[in-house]
Amino acid sequence: MNNPNINFTAIDFETATHDPNSVCQVGLVRVENGVVVNEYSGLIRPPDNFIWEYFSREVHGIYPKDTADAPPFAESYPAWKQFVEGHTLVAHNMSFDLRSLRACLKEFCGLDMKFKTYCTMNTWKGAFEEGCALNICCKRLDISLLNHHNALADAKACAELFLAAIRGDRELKS
């Protein structure tokens, strides 16, 4: 897999609650032959447009007023499905993002899909004394993370972390 011509999509979700089907933002970065070729970011109205106040205030800064006019997942997905369907997916903490993607696809679109995945958190685990959180990995590798917990910013950082792992011939983990 350590191929400079690798193609993948980095994905990140922000959620409204701990429920995997409560996605309120998606960020996607498409990489082909090691180069970013496309990006997508969109707000998604979670069920009942309910967002925990703590998540809004302390995590991602997305409030119900921000998602009130956003499409629900089933209406949002057609605008960005070309980023995920048939592509290798990469996320920082893939178990979280894959659980959210699969839960929303199943519940709101009636789809049960399988994906080839890699996790930059697992790939970089043990590399840095301070841990393997996204912001720590980015700081240690001098990768820009301008707006942590904005889905697109996190997806961009994840894409760069994955490319750094490939360039450094680091073992890629799912």
Phi and psi in degrees as a GROMACS rama.xvg file:
@    title "Ramachandran Plot"
@    xaxis  label "Phi"
@    yaxis  label "Psi"
@TYPE xy
-75.1641  78.1336  ASN-2
-124.314  126.415  ASN-3
-64.751  -14.999  PRO-4
-95.856  23.0782  ASN-5
-66.324  142.972  ILE-6
-119.788  135.598  ASN-7
-163.64  169.404  PHE-8
-121.869  122.631  THR-9
-83.6876  134.648  ALA-10
-131.336  143.771  ILE-11
-146.789  137.958  ASP-12
-117.774  146.358  PHE-13
-110.268  141.331  GLU-14
-117.604  159.567  THR-15
-85.7819  -27.1444  ALA-16
-144.671  -169.846  THR-17
-77.1048  -10.2493  HIS-18
-69.6027  131.127  ASP-19
-64.2017  -21.3077  PRO-20
-89.9041  12.4187  ASN-21
-102.068  34.4077  SER-22
-57.5178  132.996  VAL-23
-123.66  -7.14867  CYS-24
-157.753  142.571  GLN-25
-125.116  141.868  VAL-26
-130.897  133.371  GLY-27
-136.298  139.46  LEU-28
-131.829  117.493  VAL-29
-93.163  126.91  ARG-30
-118.944  127.294  VAL-31
-128.851  130.788  GLU-32
52.6102  37.1038  ASN-33
78.6321  8.85889  GLY-34
-124.665  135.641  VAL-35
-67.4333  122.325  VAL-36
-113.555  -17.1484  VAL-37
-162.497  153.189  ASN-38
-137.972  153.465  GLU-39
-145.706  138.324  TYR-40
-140.73  136.55  SER-41
-156.261  143.678  GLY-42
-80.7338  147.965  LEU-43
-131.017  132.734  ILE-44
-76.7379  116.335  ARG-45
-72.1803  166.79  PRO-46
-52.4533  131.278  PRO-47
58.7399  15.0759  ASP-48
48.7994  38.3832  ASN-49
-97.0048  125.829  PHE-50
-131.296  127.972  ILE-51
-58.9254  132.644  TRP-52
-55.7037  -40.8467  GLU-53
-59.9324  -44.2147  TYR-54
-61.9989  -42.5211  PHE-55
-62.1284  -48.3857  SER-56
-76.8171  -41.2181  ARG-57
-108.873  -14.5995  GLU-58
-113.922  -76.228  VAL-59
-108.704  -11.7268  HIS-60
74.5829  14.7762  GLY-61
-97.8772  125.095  ILE-62
-112.505  160.699  TYR-63
-54.1943  -32.331  PRO-64
-63.4505  -28.4434  LYS-65
-74.1799  -32.3802  ASP-66
-102.285  -0.822253  THR-67
-55.5075  -39.6411  ALA-68
-102.902  5.5418  ASP-69
-77.1339  152.89  ALA-70
-71.9868  148.973  PRO-71
-68.7551  169.12  PRO-72
-51.5695  -50.0866  PHE-73
-59.3162  -31.9966  ALA-74
-84.7684  -25.5649  GLU-75
-77.2915  -40.4991  SER-76
-53.9671  -42.5146  TYR-77
-56.8235  -27.5569  PRO-78
-72.6668  -19.6902  ALA-79
-133.664  7.11032  TRP-80
-63.677  -25.5874  LYS-81
-65.0165  -17.5507  GLN-82
-76.7751  -27.1078  PHE-83
-112.467  -38.5121  VAL-84
-66.6915  122.237  GLU-85
78.6416  8.89925  GLY-86
-116.834  153.573  HIS-87
-70.6452  133.5  THR-88
-109.112  141.555  LEU-89
-128.989  134.453  VAL-90
-145.728  159.104  ALA-91
-94.7551  107.225  HIS-92
79.0801  61.2156  ASN-93
-56.3551  -33.2414  MET-94
-58.3395  -39.4854  SER-95
-66.7273  -52.5735  PHE-96
-68.0983  -38.64  ASP-97
-67.5401  -40.7531  LEU-98
-60.5378  -42.9229  ARG-99
-65.5731  -46.2812  SER-100
-60.2351  -50.3012  LEU-101
-65.9632  -38.7653  ARG-102
-63.3963  -45.3278  ALA-103
-68.9112  -41.9869  CYS-104
-60.3549  -42.8371  LEU-105
-69.9898  -50.2043  LYS-106
-71.2539  -41.413  GLU-107
-101.11  -19.6972  PHE-108
-121.031  -6.04657  CYS-109
68.351  25.83  GLY-110
-110.877  139.073  LEU-111
-123.645  96.7604  ASP-112
-111.165  151.957  MET-113
-109.121  148.656  LYS-114
-136.422  145.924  PHE-115
-83.3533  127.895  LYS-116
-134.434  155.323  THR-117
-135.579  151.35  TYR-118
-122.488  117.825  CYS-119
-70.3877  -27.0974  THR-120
-64.0964  -46.8223  MET-121
-68.467  -35.928  ASN-122
-62.3987  -39.8189  THR-123
-95.7146  -1.58998  TRP-124
-57.23  131.38  LYS-125
87.0685  -6.78467  GLY-126
-77.3547  -29.329  ALA-127
-128.609  135.748  PHE-128
-56.7801  -34.9979  GLU-129
-75.3792  -11.8043  GLU-130
121.834  -167.329  GLY-131
-126.544  21.9936  CYS-132
-61.7512  153.358  ALA-133
-54.3197  -48.2782  LEU-134
-65.0773  -34.5328  ASN-135
-68.6835  -48.2357  ILE-136
-58.4908  -44.1095  CYS-137
-63.3679  -43.4423  CYS-138
-61.7722  -46.2808  LYS-139
-67.3338  -30.2905  ARG-140
-100.552  7.56324  LEU-141
56.6838  46.0073  ASP-142
-105.865  132.197  ILE-143
-67.4643  131.011  SER-144
-136.166  85.1322  LEU-145
-74.6649  -32.7328  LEU-146
-142.368  70.4702  ASN-147
-53.4069  135.461  HIS-148
78.2079  11.6115  HIS-149
-91.0245  127.403  ASN-150
-57.6497  -41.9738  ALA-151
-68.9877  -42.3047  LEU-152
-60.4919  -42.6522  ALA-153
-67.5682  -38.8971  ASP-154
-65.4287  -39.7205  ALA-155
-61.7236  -45.8863  LYS-156
-62.7359  -41.6061  ALA-157
-61.3657  -43.7323  CYS-158
-59.0027  -43.3809  ALA-159
-66.965  -37.5954  GLU-160
-63.2808  -39.9437  LEU-161
-67.9948  -43.4067  PHE-162
-63.364  -38.1716  LEU-163
-64.1653  -37.6942  ALA-164
-65.3117  -40.4876  ALA-165
-65.7335  -48.1171  ILE-166
-60.5585  -35.4116  ARG-167
-87.5451  6.15432  GLY-168
54.6653  36.1551  ASP-169
-78.0171  146.538  ARG-170
-66.4009  124.084  GLU-171
-84.9075  130.846  LEU-172
-122.086  152.291  LYS-173
